[in-house]
């Protein structure tokens, strides 16, 4: 029953890998991702989100241009983000990140 609940839950736990969001999140930290929030609201500036790219990445929304989002890591020196792969669409946003 617990596995069934987890599969259909709007929340998932994610482990942070790397230092691109340091100091906000540290390598190995567990965060909660709400997968449904953006079905009811629009992403906002400074929201921290999980983005689907070649890998799933945790980034902060820094600019919004219509339906496109420019996302960056808090640790610019160690972040692969929109400065490298460009603007993303809302469909690439998996969910909003919350600290546990």
WOJO-V629718 format. One record per helix or strand of 3 or more residues. SS is the DSSP state (hx for helix, st for strand). FROM is the first residue (numbers start at 1). TO is the last residue. If there is no record, write none. Layout:
BEGIN
((SS FROM TO) (SS FROM TO))
END
This chain:
BEGIN
((hx 2 8) (st 11 15) (st 30 34) (hx 37 40) (st 48 52) (st 56 65) (st 68 72) (hx 76 78) (hx 82 85) (hx 90 92) (st 93 99))
END
